Amino acid sequence: MTQDDQEMQDREPAEADAPEAQADGDGGGNPVKEMFLLAALYLPLGFFLWFYLASALMWLPARLSELVLTGLFPNIVDDVVQLGFHLEVQTAFVREAGQIALADKNPMLYAWGMALLFGLIMATPLKGKRRALQMLIGYLVVSLVTVWGVVFDVLKDIAFVVQPEGPA
């Protein structure tokens, strides 16, 4: 018997007592279970805040979408207007009734990750500054994903739904 084998035998009884100590509540809880429970509790709050603050949260994606659409397609897209959390995209195509507006683009379809990130970040054991930094980075990343979705949704509608008679 080597010295390592002897040390293993000496440790086994102590390790056998560890589950009993955890079962009694003395050894602490499972951190994965705790995070899962906290995330489950913070997610509803995250979705409530996400919808309640939707107009403010969609301000940056609306401005970036306007910048991309009017910058890359100035002959097609005239303006992007934010109405609450909805976006109205006004095009340069004219019909008999006047200007066609691709109304009611909902950027919230692409931004639900904001609520999910809120719940997960709040469930992690971090300091306040670190948590705020993670939320800011998450907001910016999800805003870029939202812009991507809105821009390509508008381009899809222009290509397949509007079928213009010609530019104004």
TAMO-V750981 format. One record per residue. N is the residue number from 1. SS is DSSP state (alpha for helix, beta for strand, coil for the rest). PSI is psi in whole degrees, 0 to 359 (999 if undefined). D_CENTER is the distance of its C-alpha to the mean C-alpha in Angstrom with 1 decimal. Layout:
# TAMO-V750981
n = (N N)
ss = (SS SS)
psi = (PSI PSI)
d_center = (D_CENTER D_CENTER)
This chain:
# TAMO-V750981
n = (1 2 3 4 5 6 7 8 9 10 11 12 13 14 15 16 17 18 19 20 21 22 23 24 25 26 27 28 29 30 31 32 33 34 35 36 37 38 39 40 41 42 43 44 45 46 47 48 49 50 51 52 53 54 55 56 57 58 59 60 61 62 63 64 65 66 67 68 69 70 71 72 73 74 75 76 77 78 79 80 81 82 83 84 85 86 87 88 89 90 91 92 93 94 95 96 97 98 99 100 101 102 103 104 105 106 107 108 109 110 111 112 113 114 115 116 117 118 119 120 121 122 123 124 125 126 127 128 129 130 131 132 133 134 135 136 137 138 139 140 141 142 143 144 145 146 147 148 149 150 151 152 153 154 155 156 157 158 159 160 161 162 163 164 165 166 167 168)
ss = (coil coil alpha alpha alpha alpha alpha alpha alpha alpha alpha alpha alpha alpha alpha alpha alpha alpha alpha alpha alpha alpha alpha coil coil coil coil coil coil coil alpha alpha alpha alpha alpha alpha alpha alpha alpha alpha alpha alpha alpha alpha alpha alpha alpha alpha alpha alpha alpha alpha coil alpha alpha alpha alpha alpha alpha alpha alpha alpha alpha alpha alpha alpha alpha alpha alpha alpha alpha alpha coil coil coil coil beta beta beta beta beta beta beta coil coil beta beta beta beta beta beta beta beta beta beta coil coil beta beta beta beta beta beta beta beta beta alpha alpha alpha alpha coil coil alpha alpha alpha alpha alpha alpha alpha alpha alpha alpha alpha coil coil coil coil alpha alpha alpha alpha alpha alpha alpha alpha alpha alpha alpha alpha alpha alpha alpha alpha alpha alpha alpha alpha alpha alpha alpha alpha alpha alpha alpha alpha alpha alpha alpha alpha alpha alpha alpha coil coil coil coil beta coil)
psi = (129 173 325 320 320 319 324 317 324 329 330 315 324 322 329 330 340 315 326 322 323 325 328 349 1 334 0 172 175 121 332 318 320 316 320 316 316 320 320 329 326 337 313 321 319 316 325 310 322 316 322 322 21 318 316 320 332 1 310 312 326 316 319 322 318 317 316 311 315 336 317 332 62 336 348 313 122 315 154 120 133 124 95 238 0 154 139 122 120 127 171 1 138 139 183 325 352 207 138 128 125 81 158 51 126 99 346 338 330 356 13 344 339 316 321 314 321 311 317 320 320 334 341 144 91 163 162 316 319 319 317 320 317 321 321 313 316 319 315 318 314 329 319 321 321 316 315 312 316 314 314 333 319 315 322 315 321 320 322 340 314 311 73 156 344 160 158 999)
d_center = (57.9 55.9 54.5 50.9 51.9 53.5 50.4 48.3 50.7 50.6 46.8 46.5 47.8 45.4 42.4 43.8 43.7 40.1 38.6 41.1 40.0 36.4 37.5 39.4 36.4 37.9 35.8 32.3 29.5 27.3 24.2 22.1 23.1 22.5 18.9 18.3 20.0 18.2 14.7 16.2 17.4 14.4 12.0 14.1 14.2 10.4 10.5 13.6 12.5 9.5 12.2 15.0 13.6 12.1 14.9 14.4 10.7 11.5 14.5 13.4 12.0 15.2 17.4 16.2 16.6 20.0 20.9 20.3 21.9 24.8 25.3 25.5 27.0 29.1 31.7 29.3 26.7 28.2 25.4 21.9 22.1 19.4 20.6 18.5 15.1 16.9 18.1 21.7 22.8 26.5 28.4 31.9 33.2 35.9 37.3 40.3 38.3 36.7 33.4 30.8 27.4 24.4 23.4 20.4 17.5 14.5 11.4 9.5 10.1 7.7 4.9 4.9 2.1 3.0 6.0 6.1 5.9 8.3 10.4 10.9 11.5 13.9 15.6 16.6 19.9 19.4 21.2 19.8 19.7 17.9 15.3 14.8 14.8 12.0 9.9 11.1 10.5 6.9 6.7 9.1 7.7 4.6 7.6 9.8 8.3 8.5 12.0 12.9 12.5 14.3 17.0 17.9 17.8 20.3 22.3 22.6 23.9 26.2 27.6 28.1 28.1 29.7 32.7 34.2 37.9 37.6 36.3 37.6)
